[in-house]
Amino acid sequence: MTTTVTETTKTQPPKALRTAKGKKPQYFSDPAIDKLLSIVISLAGELSVTRERLDAVERLLEQHQVFSVTDVDQYHPSAEVEEIRAEKRSRFIERIMRVVEAELEEITGEDMPQSREEILESLT
């Protein structure tokens, strides 16, 4: 049996994985460890894809003689670029920490004091 690749199959983006429905399986006695493991596995997947894409970009740029990998290694970002990177990094960490923050909100409740100052005020 032969498979024919058409132009439409070449241009269609891959289908996104579906989110599993129902209760998540628990592998460890402490659910916090399961959540942490989920975060680590998710980050490992993101990092793997990023490394593959970066490798492809570096190889293509070098192949087309735009610049070399050494140029990338010797790059020093400006203050503006550092600021942009810091903002992107902050948003990335916020996305990662959503699971932990949601758990904390569930434990503490919305009416609970959030900062040390709020706790001290509630005691006086």
Secondary structure, 3 states (H helix, E strand, C coil): CCCCCCHHHHHCCCCCCCCCCCCCCCCCCCHHHHHHHHHHHHHHHHHHHHHHHHHHHHHHHHHCCCCCHHHHHCCCCCHHHHHHHHHHHHHHHHHHHHHHHHHHHHHHCCCCCCCHHHHHHHHC
